[in-house]
Each structure stands twice: as structure tokens, then as C-alpha cells.
Amino acid sequence: MDVDKNIVTDTIFELFAAEAAGPKYRALAAALRAGIGSGQLPPATRLPPVRDLGWRLGMTPGTVARAYTLLTDEGLLVAEVGRGTFVQGPAGPRPPLLVGAAPEEAAGDGMVSLFTARLPDLGQVALIRSGFARLAERPAPELLDYPSGRAFAPARQVVLDWLREVPLGPVDHEDVVLSHGAQNGISLVMQAVLRGRRPVVLVEDLCYPGFRRAAELLRAELVAVPMDAQGLIPGALADLARRHEAQLLCTSPELHNPTALVTPPERRREIAEVARACGLHVLEDDSTSLGDPRTESYRAMLPDLGWFVSSISKTLTPGLRVGFTIAPQARRGDLRRVAEYGFFGLALPLAELLGDLLARPETREIVRAVRARNGQYVRATVNALGGHDLSWDEQAPFVWLRLPAGWRAAAFCLAAEAQGVQVRAAEEFALRDTFAPHAVRLGMNTRVPMPEFEAALGRLRRLLDDPPGQILV
């Protein structure tokens, strides 16, 4: 509900003042309960952040978070990570979900955001600046004219050289389309593949939210495929693909987002056989892994059905918004047509900057340094939280934490934020009508100094070691 936040805060202050003495968190919970019952806090009202309300009421943020958690467990409030805490009820207008670094922008002093991975500057800023300087010296016509298709050939060839360790199968630079990051690449593949009024896209039962957003823009129906410890379950995939006449599978087998699971070669081959038998296109998103590939890509296994998407966002910078999408050779015309019809292709100066960066030997040195720094933070996380149910990989810019009994993901996120740490709940990686486990993802924010990062992990560990008394199932 679009109500001035000061009015909501003042209303809660008055309700709290009317409550009898007792533990502050119970008094605040009683005040909120009374306001919801009386209609003073109607459905869809957004409550103040725990820090703001704590300051107004003269209590710690942890006390406010405890009251919010109590009413969330009762079903009176709902916590939406990245949006806030709302009075439960018919869905009213919500502010847009802030993706990526936005929660950090809203964070106050002392807040450590593990909401998403953040890269350190290990030389790439200077490299990008020098690349822009070289770009500024290009002949004037190249900065004035529409580019031709041939103009992108050098940058596409550099991309293939950059990906030379990835087993992509037979590939030519004309199979490559430069995109505005991997998210744009995912949308391009869906536009090239999907047909009909209500096409079906299959995804992992926990998956990168960008798959969902891209499918929703194209009015596609999403169906979740169950997973086990090795990734997608082939039998379930075959059943759902046939039952729903699915056209596309979106998957992250090299390093699954959010669980850091790696699908082994034998399971990949089983999945490829299912896709071949069902005529199912497979989009492999490889934009998350920081390391070298561990097995063949689906594009190599499925020459007519395999699509590959990656970017420089996790290895160099997300700021340039540059990615690359590789089509099966028989479908490269479809992919290039979608890009040209949609946005005329990447701006040529940006493509030339990408080619300049990826062709420089110092860029690979920087990527190796980024990987090494990320590995240090992953190891620190495992050392601090390894006594709990943690999934991790040193090539992953995040770890996956299954919460102990007593914690729900939304409640844990609130409690963590009250302790000055932002984490991402499992609900953000599940489809809206599917079950989300009690788990959170912790991004490796390698821009935070290690002592501060370790201190934040210590605060999380104390929460994990002392869950709420009520057992939540």
C-alpha cells in the first residue's frame, strides 16, 4: 500500500505506547497485531525497516526483527527480500524488486551486503579506462555510421579465442551474437526458439531468477524440473518435457545458481539424450562459474539443439553489460535476426572495447587474480560456517546455506539484516507456485575487507547457532 512511511511509523509508535510493560519485542508484536486487527495497518502496508523503527521506538534493530519474525510466523506479516516487510493480505501495489546491487545502495553505514557477488578492482578499472582512451582515437566515421555485420567479426573472433578452453563443438564467429550481458542473451535465445501462444520453458526447481523474468516477458509458461545431488533428474525431465510439450530447457550445469552444484559428465549425457529424444532445445547459462570448464557443453553434445550464454560480469566487470550468446550453427541466422530486429546489435564501440579487453594478455592475469581472491573468501566462509549445511565451490561467487531447524529463510534474512548483513532467501530462486527450502545464498562480496567480511560471517554464525525456540517445518 502506497502510504507515507512516516505515517506508518507514527501509527506504530502510538500503538506501541498503548501496550503494557513487558518484553519489548512482545509489546511491539502486540501493537502491530492490534493495528492490523483494527485496520490502522491495512493489508499490503509496508512496515518500516528494522533499523528505522528501532531508532524511533528506542530499541535495537534485533528486537524489531524478533517482533517482525513472530508475526511472520503467525502469517500476519510477509517478508519479501529486496522489497521489505508487509502486512499480509490481498496483493496491493509493490515497489519494483531491486536486483543486483540495489539493496546495497539502500544499505546504511556498516551494512555488509552478501546479497550478490561484488568484484574487487584488481587492475580491470585501469584496463577499461585505457581501452576507452584507445577507443576515442578511432576514425570519426566509425563513431557516426550504422555498423555493418562485418564490423563485429573481429570482436566475435576474440570472444571465441577467449572461450577456447570451453568445449563448444564446431563453432565459427558467425555463430556468436554479442549481447547486453547474459540476461539479454537469455532473452534472445528464447525469442529465437519459442513458438506459439503459450510456449513452455523448463527450468531447475531452484534456478537463476533471470530465466523466469525472460520467460514472463515472452508470456511463456515455466515448469520446474526436480533435481538431486547431481542436477536435473533425467526421468523427471523426460516426463515433463513430453507432458507439457516443452520447447526449451534453461539450465546452469557447470555451476548451478544458487546451490553451487556441478552436474557430472555422465548425468549431462543422460540429460542430452532426453533433449535429443524430445526435440528439446537446451540453453546453458555459463555466466556464473569463475573457473575452467569441467566437461562438454550442451552445445557440443547437441549440435542442433544446444545454445550457450556467458558474460564478463563475474570475471571482469558487470558494469559494461556485455555478454555473448552462441547458437547452433543451423540456427545462427535466427539468433542474429532477433538481435538485429530487437536492438540492431551491440553498439560497435562497446564491441570494439570488448575485443580490446579480451585480446590483452593482462586481462587473463586479472581474471586469475579475481578467481584467487574469490577462493579466499569462499574458504573463509567455509571456515566460519562449515559446521552447518553448506554447499560451496571455490569457482563459485556464492555459497548455499541450508538453515537449521528453527529458521525460515525470510525470518533469517530479517534477523541477519538487523545484525548488519544482507543475504538472499531461497524464495527468490523458486517459481512462485513451488516449494522453497529454508535456505539462503551468500554472495562473495570480495570488495569488503577480509576482517569486516569475517566479522559479518561471525554474526551469521551466532544466528545459526541459536535459532528461534519454535521448531519450524
C-alpha positions as semicolon CSV with decimal commas, in nm:
position;residue;x (nm);y (nm);z (nm)
1;M;0,000;0,000;0,000
2;D;0,142;0,340;-0,100
3;V;0,130;0,509;0,243
4;D;0,385;0,763;0,363
5;K;0,641;0,575;0,570
6;N;0,640;0,846;0,838
7;I;0,265;0,799;0,886
8;V;0,313;0,424;0,928
9;T;0,598;0,478;1,174
10;D;0,393;0,727;1,378
11;T;0,097;0,487;1,384
12;I;0,316;0,205;1,514
13;F;0,468;0,440;1,775
14;E;0,120;0,526;1,907
15;L;0,015;0,161;1,912
16;F;0,334;0,063;2,093
17;A;0,289;0,336;2,355
18;A;-0,053;0,193;2,442
19;E;0,085;-0,153;2,522
20;A;0,152;-0,274;2,876
21;A;0,503;-0,321;3,007
22;G;0,685;-0,644;2,922
23;P;0,950;-0,769;2,682
24;K;0,983;-0,505;2,414
25;Y;0,959;-0,746;2,123
26;R;0,632;-0,889;2,259
27;A;0,492;-0,541;2,320
28;L;0,581;-0,438;1,965
29;A;0,430;-0,758;1,827
30;A;0,112;-0,693;2,025
31;A;0,099;-0,335;1,895
32;L;0,137;-0,448;1,535
33;R;-0,121;-0,722;1,588
34;A;-0,367;-0,465;1,727
35;G;-0,302;-0,226;1,437
36;I;-0,360;-0,500;1,182
37;G;-0,679;-0,611;1,357
38;S;-0,819;-0,258;1,379
39;G;-0,736;-0,171;1,021
40;Q;-0,488;0,102;1,116
41;L;-0,227;-0,111;0,937
42;P;-0,426;-0,243;0,642
43;P;-0,321;-0,528;0,411
44;A;-0,020;-0,458;0,188
45;T;0,112;-0,181;0,416
46;R;0,489;-0,175;0,406
47;L;0,641;-0,161;0,753
48;P;0,948;0,050;0,831
49;P;1,295;-0,108;0,805
50;V;1,405;-0,261;1,135
51;R;1,677;-0,001;1,187
52;D;1,442;0,294;1,129
53;L;1,168;0,160;1,355
54;G;1,420;0,060;1,622
55;W;1,555;0,415;1,634
56;R;1,203;0,562;1,658
57;L;1,098;0,326;1,938
58;G;1,425;0,332;2,128
59;M;1,509;-0,035;2,086
60;T;1,768;-0,239;1,899
61;P;1,710;-0,349;1,539
62;G;1,732;-0,708;1,661
63;T;1,432;-0,652;1,889
64;V;1,227;-0,514;1,599
65;A;1,334;-0,805;1,379
66;R;1,226;-1,050;1,651
67;A;0,878;-0,894;1,660
68;Y;0,854;-0,899;1,280
69;T;0,960;-1,264;1,279
70;L;0,698;-1,355;1,538
71;L;0,417;-1,206;1,327
72;T;0,563;-1,352;1,007
73;D;0,538;-1,696;1,168
74;E;0,176;-1,618;1,260
75;G;0,102;-1,530;0,898
76;L;0,019;-1,165;0,973
77;L;0,329;-1,028;0,800
78;V;0,520;-1,136;0,492
79;A;0,889;-1,059;0,434
80;E;0,991;-1,003;0,074
81;V;1,368;-0,986;0,040
82;G;1,472;-0,679;-0,157
83;R;1,129;-0,517;-0,101
84;G;1,061;-0,514;0,272
85;T;0,811;-0,642;0,526
86;F;0,439;-0,607;0,451
87;V;0,111;-0,667;0,625
88;Q;-0,025;-0,989;0,479
89;G;-0,337;-0,963;0,267
90;P;-0,457;-0,923;-0,090
91;A;-0,164;-0,821;-0,306
92;G;-0,150;-0,446;-0,337
93;P;0,093;-0,237;-0,538
94;R;0,452;-0,331;-0,459
95;P;0,764;-0,133;-0,531
96;P;0,973;-0,297;-0,803
97;L;1,214;-0,569;-0,697
98;L;1,560;-0,418;-0,675
99;V;1,801;-0,655;-0,847
100;G;2,173;-0,694;-0,803
101;A;2,345;-0,414;-0,618
102;A;2,031;-0,214;-0,536
103;P;1,993;-0,349;-0,180
104;E;2,349;-0,234;-0,112
105;E;2,266;0,112;-0,236
106;A;1,990;0,124;0,023
107;A;2,212;-0,015;0,297
108;G;2,323;0,213;0,574
109;D;2,671;0,255;0,716
110;G;2,819;-0,065;0,847
111;M;2,590;-0,291;0,643
112;V;2,772;-0,578;0,472
113;S;2,581;-0,696;0,168
114;L;2,618;-1,060;0,070
115;F;2,308;-1,026;-0,146
116;T;2,516;-1,066;-0,460
117;A;2,880;-1,113;-0,555
118;R;3,093;-0,799;-0,581
119;L;3,422;-0,791;-0,769
120;P;3,737;-0,622;-0,636
121;D;3,938;-0,389;-0,857
122;L;4,249;-0,591;-0,935
123;G;4,351;-0,386;-1,237
124;Q;4,043;-0,404;-1,457
125;V;3,940;-0,042;-1,396
126;A;4,269;0,090;-1,532
127;L;4,246;-0,156;-1,819
128;I;3,894;-0,040;-1,908
129;R;3,992;0,326;-1,887
130;S;4,288;0,273;-2,117
131;G;4,057;0,082;-2,353
132;F;3,821;0,380;-2,366
133;A;4,116;0,606;-2,442
134;R;4,221;0,387;-2,734
135;L;3,859;0,375;-2,849
136;A;3,843;0,755;-2,859
137;E;4,117;0,754;-3,122
138;R;3,909;0,555;-3,372
139;P;3,835;0,726;-3,707
140;A;3,535;0,960;-3,699
141;P;3,317;0,762;-3,948
142;E;3,322;0,462;-3,715
143;L;3,159;0,679;-3,448
144;L;2,896;0,821;-3,683
145;D;2,770;0,539;-3,906
146;Y;2,549;0,237;-3,853
147;P;2,779;-0,065;-3,827
148;S;2,776;-0,340;-4,087
149;G;2,761;-0,707;-3,995
150;R;3,126;-0,745;-4,091
151;A;3,228;-0,478;-3,842
152;F;3,157;-0,712;-3,549
153;A;3,363;-1,001;-3,689
154;P;3,691;-0,910;-3,511
155;A;3,522;-0,884;-3,170
156;R;3,334;-1,211;-3,224
157;Q;3,657;-1,387;-3,315
158;V;3,823;-1,254;-2,998
159;V;3,531;-1,390;-2,795
160;L;3,586;-1,736;-2,943
161;D;3,954;-1,715;-2,854
162;W;3,857;-1,608;-2,502
163;L;3,636;-1,919;-2,479
164;R;3,890;-2,152;-2,638
165;E;3,901;-2,377;-2,329
166;V;3,523;-2,431;-2,341
167;P;3,431;-2,745;-2,542
168;L;3,165;-2,586;-2,763
169;G;3,186;-2,824;-3,060
170;P;3,232;-2,691;-3,415
171;V;3,198;-2,313;-3,390
172;D;3,250;-2,010;-3,611
173;H;3,249;-1,644;-3,516
174;E;2,924;-1,603;-3,712
175;D;2,754;-1,830;-3,456
176;V;2,821;-1,562;-3,192
177;V;2,595;-1,268;-3,106
178;L;2,720;-1,003;-2,865
179;S;2,453;-0,912;-2,611
180;H;2,393;-0,670;-2,328
181;G;2,501;-0,918;-2,062
182;A;2,393;-1,278;-2,016
183;Q;2,039;-1,175;-1,921
184;N;1,989;-1,016;-2,261
185;G;2,141;-1,327;-2,420
186;I;1,885;-1,549;-2,244
187;S;1,604;-1,334;-2,380
188;L;1,749;-1,351;-2,731
189;V;1,761;-1,732;-2,724
190;M;1,402;-1,753;-2,602
191;Q;1,288;-1,522;-2,881
192;A;1,473;-1,732;-3,136
193;V;1,338;-2,066;-3,010
194;L;0,989;-2,024;-2,863
195;R;0,682;-2,057;-3,082
196;G;0,307;-2,049;-3,023
197;R;0,073;-1,864;-2,792
198;R;0,184;-2,021;-2,463
199;P;0,518;-2,200;-2,504
200;V;0,660;-2,399;-2,213
201;V;1,008;-2,345;-2,073
202;L;1,160;-2,595;-1,830
203;V;1,392;-2,479;-1,551
204;E;1,559;-2,635;-1,248
205;D;1,337;-2,635;-0,938
206;L;1,575;-2,375;-0,797
207;C;1,715;-2,155;-1,071
208;Y;1,862;-1,821;-1,170
209;P;1,574;-1,568;-1,147
210;G;1,666;-1,423;-1,487
211;F;1,525;-1,735;-1,656
212;R;1,189;-1,660;-1,500
213;R;1,192;-1,291;-1,587
214;A;1,283;-1,352;-1,950
215;A;1,013;-1,619;-1,990
216;E;0,748;-1,397;-1,831
217;L;0,827;-1,115;-2,074
218;L;0,753;-1,357;-2,360
219;R;0,436;-1,490;-2,189
220;A;0,588;-1,834;-2,166
221;E;0,482;-2,089;-1,906
222;L;0,751;-2,208;-1,667
223;V;0,766;-2,563;-1,532
224;A;1,016;-2,666;-1,263
225;V;1,211;-2,991;-1,304
226;P;1,317;-3,177;-0,986
227;M;1,687;-3,207;-0,904
228;D;1,904;-3,436;-0,696
229;A;2,265;-3,410;-0,583
230;Q;2,386;-3,440;-0,946
231;G;2,149;-3,193;-1,105
232;L;1,836;-3,237;-1,314
233;I;1,674;-3,582;-1,284
234;P;1,661;-3,723;-1,640
235;G;1,345;-3,930;-1,590
236;A;1,155;-3,633;-1,449
237;L;1,287;-3,413;-1,730
238;A;1,164;-3,658;-1,995
239;D;0,821;-3,687;-1,833
240;L;0,770;-3,311;-1,800
241;A;0,908;-3,235;-2,147
242;R;0,660;-3,474;-2,310
243;R;0,364;-3,392;-2,086
244;H;0,395;-3,016;-2,144
245;E;0,535;-3,029;-2,500
246;A;0,819;-2,810;-2,374
247;Q;1,032;-2,625;-2,626
248;L;1,331;-2,509;-2,417
249;L;1,526;-2,615;-2,109
250;C;1,725;-2,344;-1,926
251;T;1,997;-2,480;-1,702
252;S;2,329;-2,394;-1,531
253;P;2,510;-2,730;-1,515
254;E;2,868;-2,605;-1,495
255;L;2,795;-2,426;-1,169
256;H;2,436;-2,421;-1,057
257;N;2,296;-2,094;-0,932
258;P;2,213;-2,087;-0,640
259;T;2,331;-2,421;-0,495
260;A;2,689;-2,434;-0,637
261;L;2,616;-2,788;-0,761
262;V;2,817;-2,918;-1,061
263;T;2,645;-3,166;-1,293
264;P;2,891;-3,451;-1,372
265;P;2,958;-3,566;-1,731
266;E;2,753;-3,887;-1,716
267;R;2,443;-3,702;-1,593
268;R;2,492;-3,440;-1,862
269;R;2,495;-3,711;-2,126
270;E;2,171;-3,856;-1,989
271;I;2,008;-3,513;-1,999
272;A;2,134;-3,460;-2,355
273;E;1,979;-3,791;-2,461
274;V;1,644;-3,682;-2,317
275;A;1,666;-3,349;-2,501
276;R;1,753;-3,523;-2,828
277;A;1,464;-3,769;-2,795
278;C;1,215;-3,491;-2,711
279;G;1,344;-3,233;-2,960
280;L;1,407;-3,004;-2,663
281;H;1,637;-2,704;-2,707
282;V;1,885;-2,657;-2,421
283;L;2,010;-2,316;-2,312
284;E;2,324;-2,345;-2,099
285;D;2,400;-2,038;-1,889
286;D;2,770;-2,042;-1,805
287;S;2,796;-1,685;-1,676
288;T;2,843;-1,781;-1,309
289;S;3,146;-2,009;-1,295
290;L;3,483;-1,843;-1,241
291;G;3,688;-2,149;-1,333
292;D;3,779;-2,360;-1,632
293;P;3,509;-2,589;-1,778
294;R;3,486;-2,941;-1,637
295;T;3,307;-3,120;-1,918
296;E;3,149;-3,076;-2,262
297;S;2,889;-2,808;-2,314
298;Y;2,538;-2,897;-2,426
299;R;2,615;-2,712;-2,747
300;A;2,884;-2,974;-2,820
301;M;2,659;-3,263;-2,715
302;L;2,355;-3,132;-2,905
303;P;2,480;-2,965;-3,225
304;D;2,126;-2,885;-3,344
305;L;1,967;-2,801;-3,007
306;G;2,239;-2,660;-2,778
307;W;2,272;-2,287;-2,703
308;F;2,543;-2,126;-2,489
309;V;2,536;-1,798;-2,296
310;S;2,814;-1,636;-2,094
311;S;2,946;-1,290;-1,999
312;I;3,229;-1,100;-1,833
313;S;3,014;-0,989;-1,537
314;K;3,157;-1,233;-1,280
315;T;3,516;-1,234;-1,405
316;L;3,591;-0,871;-1,505
317;T;3,302;-0,633;-1,450
318;P;2,921;-0,628;-1,468
319;G;2,934;-0,256;-1,537
320;L;2,988;-0,282;-1,913
321;R;2,685;-0,513;-1,955
322;V;2,849;-0,726;-2,222
323;G;2,782;-1,094;-2,285
324;F;2,798;-1,345;-2,567
325;T;2,544;-1,591;-2,698
326;I;2,637;-1,882;-2,924
327;A;2,375;-2,056;-3,138
328;P;2,376;-2,398;-3,303
329;Q;2,525;-2,339;-3,647
330;A;2,196;-2,418;-3,818
331;R;2,016;-2,157;-3,606
332;R;2,267;-1,873;-3,608
333;G;2,060;-1,681;-3,861
334;D;1,761;-1,691;-3,625
335;L;1,969;-1,559;-3,336
336;R;2,127;-1,279;-3,537
337;R;1,789;-1,180;-3,678
338;V;1,641;-1,148;-3,327
339;A;1,931;-0,927;-3,217
340;E;1,919;-0,708;-3,527
341;Y;1,541;-0,668;-3,517
342;G;1,544;-0,601;-3,144
343;F;1,826;-0,351;-3,095
344;F;2,042;-0,351;-3,413
345;G;2,308;-0,540;-3,219
346;L;2,556;-0,419;-2,962
347;A;2,694;-0,067;-3,009
348;L;3,006;-0,106;-3,221
349;P;3,231;0,099;-2,988
350;L;3,128;-0,129;-2,700
351;A;3,200;-0,436;-2,912
352;E;3,542;-0,296;-3,001
353;L;3,613;-0,222;-2,635
354;L;3,523;-0,583;-2,552
355;G;3,755;-0,709;-2,823
356;D;4,035;-0,484;-2,697
357;L;3,996;-0,607;-2,338
358;L;3,971;-0,977;-2,413
359;A;4,266;-0,973;-2,651
360;R;4,509;-0,837;-2,391
361;P;4,721;-1,091;-2,201
362;E;4,697;-0,884;-1,881
363;T;4,320;-0,943;-1,884
364;R;4,369;-1,314;-1,825
365;E;4,606;-1,231;-1,540
366;I;4,337;-1,015;-1,383
367;V;4,080;-1,293;-1,419
368;R;4,317;-1,535;-1,246
369;A;4,362;-1,283;-0,964
370;V;3,984;-1,242;-0,932
371;R;3,945;-1,620;-0,908
372;A;4,215;-1,640;-0,641
373;R;4,057;-1,362;-0,435
374;N;3,713;-1,523;-0,463
375;G;3,861;-1,855;-0,347
376;Q;4,000;-1,685;-0,035
377;Y;3,653;-1,555;0,055
378;V;3,490;-1,891;-0,012
379;R;3,741;-2,061;0,217
380;A;3,680;-1,800;0,487
381;T;3,307;-1,868;0,459
382;V;3,356;-2,243;0,488
383;N;3,585;-2,196;0,788
384;A;3,324;-1,980;0,963
385;L;3,003;-2,165;0,869
386;G;3,125;-2,513;0,775
387;G;2,964;-2,665;1,083
388;H;2,628;-2,601;0,916
389;D;2,480;-2,745;0,596
390;L;2,683;-2,557;0,336
391;S;2,729;-2,621;-0,039
392;W;3,024;-2,447;-0,199
393;D;3,281;-2,449;-0,475
394;E;3,590;-2,230;-0,497
395;Q;3,491;-2,143;-0,854
396;A;3,152;-2,013;-0,735
397;P;3,098;-1,648;-0,635
398;F;2,846;-1,760;-0,372
399;V;2,774;-2,037;-0,122
400;W;2,444;-2,206;-0,043
401;L;2,342;-2,237;0,322
402;R;2,058;-2,466;0,432
403;L;1,923;-2,329;0,756
404;P;1,900;-2,533;1,076
405;A;1,562;-2,624;1,227
406;G;1,402;-2,319;1,381
407;W;1,480;-2,079;1,097
408;R;1,273;-1,985;0,796
409;A;1,454;-1,808;0,517
410;A;1,257;-1,483;0,539
411;A;1,295;-1,467;0,917
412;F;1,667;-1,539;0,893
413;C;1,712;-1,263;0,632
414;L;1,541;-1,015;0,863
415;A;1,748;-1,123;1,161
416;A;2,068;-1,108;0,956
417;E;1,986;-0,760;0,830
418;A;1,926;-0,650;1,187
419;Q;2,282;-0,767;1,254
420;G;2,413;-0,567;0,959
421;V;2,435;-0,845;0,698
422;Q;2,220;-0,880;0,386
423;V;2,167;-1,227;0,239
424;R;1,936;-1,365;-0,030
425;A;1,648;-1,603;0,050
426;A;1,580;-1,926;-0,136
427;E;1,234;-1,796;-0,235
428;E;1,396;-1,574;-0,496
429;F;1,523;-1,879;-0,685
430;A;1,198;-2,079;-0,681
431;L;0,897;-2,048;-0,908
432;R;0,600;-1,880;-0,745
433;D;0,394;-2,198;-0,716
434;T;0,674;-2,429;-0,599
435;F;0,826;-2,512;-0,262
436;A;1,129;-2,312;-0,150
437;P;1,361;-2,472;0,106
438;H;1,468;-2,297;0,424
439;A;1,798;-2,179;0,276
440;V;1,985;-1,865;0,179
441;R;2,256;-1,773;-0,071
442;L;2,559;-1,574;0,042
443;G;2,735;-1,377;-0,232
444;M;3,111;-1,339;-0,212
445;N;3,149;-0,964;-0,168
446;T;3,523;-0,951;-0,223
447;R;3,519;-0,573;-0,216
448;V;3,466;-0,587;0,159
449;P;3,796;-0,610;0,352
450;M;3,853;-0,960;0,485
451;P;3,837;-0,865;0,857
452;E;3,498;-0,699;0,802
453;F;3,380;-0,994;0,592
454;E;3,484;-1,243;0,861
455;A;3,313;-1,034;1,129
456;A;2,989;-1,046;0,926
457;L;3,021;-1,424;0,898
458;G;3,066;-1,441;1,273
459;R;2,736;-1,260;1,323
460;L;2,565;-1,504;1,089
461;R;2,718;-1,798;1,272
462;R;2,579;-1,675;1,603
463;L;2,231;-1,660;1,448
464;L;2,270;-2,012;1,309
465;D;2,394;-2,149;1,640
466;D;2,099;-2,000;1,830
467;P;1,782;-2,043;1,618
468;P;1,439;-1,939;1,750
469;G;1,291;-2,179;2,002
470;Q;0,991;-2,268;1,788
471;I;1,066;-2,557;1,550
472;L;0,954;-2,453;1,201
473;V;0,873;-2,714;0,940
